[in-house]
Amino acid sequence: MLGSLLDKNASVRAAAADGIRRLLRALRPEEFRWLEEQSRSRSQYGPWGQLTPGQLRIFGDLGEFSSSAFGMATFHRSGYVREAATLGLSEVSDGSELPFLLLRLNDWVPEVQRTAAELLRKRLRPNYAEAFVLNLLLVESLRNAGRISDKLLIEEIEQLLVSQAGQYALMAAMQSKSAHLQRVSFKLALKSGSAEIVSSALRHRDPIIRASGVDALASMSDADQSFQLLRGARNDRSVQVRVRALEAMVLRFPDQSRAWMEAALFDSNAKARALAQFYFRDRLDLRSLYLQALNSGGSKLLYGTLTGVGEFGRREDCAQVLPYTTHGLSRVRRAAIRSVARLAPEKSLELFLNALADTSSSVSREAAIALIKIHPMVSGEMVRKIAGHSRLPHVRYNGLRVISRLRKWESIGYLIEAQNSSDEMLREKSTLYLRRWLVDFNKTFMQPTLQQATRIREVLRSNQISDQLDSLFRSVEGLG
């Protein structure tokens, strides 16, 4: 279709330009960058590839279709053609030229960049605010563009959009169906420091927008209102928002932040706890604090408390955590297993094996992680007795995961057996683990023990294996 833009027949040129315009209307502005790449790579030969700046004059008689013709020419591989095409867009003033001009701000040729910047500055008018908002994602992408020299122009465009002239269009973008456009438009609108916009951002369903709202609280002039909004944000369901709220509280209201930080010490999320722990690192004995909270018997913050004991406790504190490994709530059992695995893993093998069979998949997974941590103490037979015939799929999967991390000759027999399981998912997992076993085979050079070799031979008699495994076993003393 690009070649038809150069046809000698004016009607053919107009039809081609109209067709291109219709196709361009189906693209989102941020997709124009992809279009540029495709156009340059696929049209470097033929009439369009040999286009010269002088030939662009024929686009002048295309009228309302000229923007699509000149626009596509701004993607040409020749810098002279791109500069002439960019100048050709100077006569277009309906907003359709903006994506092409914005892309040329990051052109390889400085003259093309300057031409595009000059034409864009002429369009920094109130009646162009809506068109710039439609291309906001393209504007945002230019912030990190490597070649653009006129970064100030990006700021000038954003100033137009946050001005009274651009507010209506920006508010419409904040209600867009595109999550990305919503985020960028909120981020820009929040620069105004408007309490109404900040409040709207903090109520938004998107946690990234809520986090941007928290960041904007620092620029709000009304300290009381900012404090009230922060109070709501500190209990947000998103950890990103909670952590940002804590950071903002410490920076803006340091005298009132201590109580918030004390509560955050028991947050269920590691990032929030870590922030509070760093805040109190030289002010409190965190080990004593967590143990005291655990002994107080409060159940509401048990997860954060148990995790805190695991993070700051000592080996002897493990006894106070053990009763919670059989708690009625799975998340409490999970936290207890994790803490025991940090405090005294080598003394808790039986506990971890029993927890592997837990009815909760998350507790079983935590137990598997703990067993992998002490894998030299674990045998494949121990795990098989617990997980091999379990009716719970997650127990079988976690058990196989533990087996796959055991010593080379300890794991292989059980992995081969899993290949013949009636459980399709277990077979798929065992295939993955076998591939990893083969990749890692030459990383260690130990030979199988007599007991391991005996078991592997028994497994080989009743299970089919790949030619690769068969060849490998034949080369090993005691298995060949």
RACOR-V847288 format. One record per residue. SS is DSSP state (@ for helix, = for strand, . for the rest). BURIAL is I if it has 16 or more other ideal C-beta (glycine too) atoms within 10 Angstrom, else O. Layout:
# RACOR-V847288
[[SS/BURIAL] [SS/BURIAL]]
This chain:
# RACOR-V847288
[[./O] [./I] [@/O] [@/I] [@/I] [@/I] [./O] [./O] [./O] [@/O] [@/O] [@/O] [@/I] [@/I] [@/I] [@/I] [@/I] [@/O] [@/O] [@/I] [@/I] [@/O] [@/O] [@/I] [@/O] [./O] [./O] [./O] [@/I] [@/I] [@/O] [@/I] [@/O] [@/O] [@/I] [@/I] [@/O] [@/O] [@/I] [@/O] [@/O] [@/O] [./I] [./O] [./O] [@/O] [@/O] [@/I] [@/O] [./O] [./I] [./O] [@/I] [@/O] [@/I] [@/I] [@/O] [@/O] [@/I] [@/O] [@/O] [@/I] [@/O] [@/O] [@/I] [@/I] [@/I] [@/I] [@/I] [@/I] [@/I] [@/I] [@/I] [./I] [./I] [./I] [./O] [./I] [@/O] [@/O] [@/I] [@/I] [@/I] [@/I] [@/I] [@/I] [@/I] [@/I] [@/I] [@/O] [@/O] [./I] [./O] [./O] [./I] [./I] [./I] [@/I] [@/I] [@/I] [@/I] [@/I] [@/I] [@/I] [./I] [./I] [./I] [./O] [./O] [@/O] [@/O] [@/I] [@/I] [@/I] [@/I] [@/I] [@/I] [@/O] [@/I] [@/I] [@/O] [./O] [./I] [./O] [./O] [@/O] [@/O] [@/I] [@/I] [@/I] [@/I] [@/I] [@/I] [@/I] [./I] [@/I] [@/I] [@/I] [@/I] [@/I] [@/I] [@/I] [@/O] [@/O] [./O] [./O] [./O] [./I] [./O] [./I] [@/O] [@/O] [@/I] [@/I] [@/O] [@/O] [@/I] [@/I] [@/O] [@/I] [@/I] [@/I] [./O] [@/O] [@/I] [@/I] [@/I] [@/O] [@/I] [@/I] [@/O] [@/O] [@/I] [./I] [./O] [./I] [./O] [./O] [@/O] [@/O] [@/I] [@/I] [@/I] [@/I] [@/I] [@/I] [@/I] [@/I] [@/I] [@/I] [@/O] [@/I] [./O] [./I] [@/I] [@/O] [@/I] [@/I] [@/O] [@/I] [@/I] [@/I] [./O] [./I] [./O] [./O] [@/O] [@/I] [@/I] [@/I] [@/I] [@/I] [@/I] [@/I] [@/I] [@/I] [@/I] [@/O] [@/O] [./I] [./O] [./O] [@/O] [@/O] [@/O] [@/I] [@/O] [@/O] [@/I] [@/I] [@/O] [@/O] [@/I] [./I] [./O] [./I] [./O] [./O] [@/I] [@/I] [@/I] [@/I] [@/I] [@/I] [@/I] [@/I] [@/I] [@/I] [@/I] [@/I] [@/O] [@/I] [./O] [@/O] [@/O] [@/O] [@/I] [@/O] [@/O] [@/I] [@/I] [@/O] [@/I] [@/I] [./I] [./I] [./I] [./O] [./I] [@/O] [@/O] [@/I] [@/I] [@/O] [@/I] [@/I] [@/I] [@/O] [@/I] [./I] [./O] [./O] [./O] [./O] [./O] [@/I] [@/O] [@/O] [@/I] [@/I] [@/I] [@/O] [@/I] [@/I] [@/O] [./O] [./O] [./O] [./O] [./O] [./I] [@/I] [@/I] [@/I] [@/I] [@/I] [@/I] [@/I] [@/I] [@/I] [@/I] [@/I] [./I] [./O] [@/O] [@/O] [@/I] [@/I] [@/O] [@/I] [@/I] [@/O] [@/O] [@/I] [@/I] [@/O] [./I] [./O] [./O] [@/I] [@/O] [@/I] [@/I] [@/I] [@/I] [@/I] [@/I] [@/I] [@/I] [@/I] [@/I] [@/I] [@/I] [./I] [@/I] [@/O] [@/O] [./I] [@/O] [@/O] [@/I] [@/I] [@/I] [@/O] [@/I] [@/I] [./I] [./I] [./O] [./I] [@/O] [@/O] [@/I] [@/I] [@/I] [@/I] [@/I] [@/I] [@/I] [@/I] [@/I] [@/I] [@/O] [./O] [@/O] [@/O] [@/O] [./I] [./O] [@/I] [@/O] [@/I] [@/I] [@/I] [@/O] [@/I] [@/I] [./I] [./O] [./I] [./O] [./O] [@/O] [@/I] [@/I] [@/I] [@/I] [@/I] [@/I] [@/I] [@/I] [@/I] [@/I] [@/I] [./I] [./I] [./I] [@/I] [@/I] [@/I] [@/I] [@/I] [@/I] [@/I] [@/I] [@/I] [@/I] [@/I] [./I] [./O] [./O] [./O] [./O] [@/O] [@/O] [@/I] [@/O] [@/O] [@/I] [@/I] [@/O] [@/O] [@/I] [@/I] [@/O] [@/O] [@/I] [@/O] [@/O] [./O] [@/O] [@/O] [@/O] [./O] [./O] [./O] [./O] [./I] [./O] [@/O] [@/O] [@/I] [@/I] [@/O] [@/I] [@/I] [@/O] [@/O] [@/I] [@/I] [@/O] [@/O] [./O] [./O] [./I] [./O] [@/O] [@/O] [@/I] [@/O] [@/O] [@/I] [@/I] [@/O] [./O] [./O] [./O] [./O] [./I] [./O]]
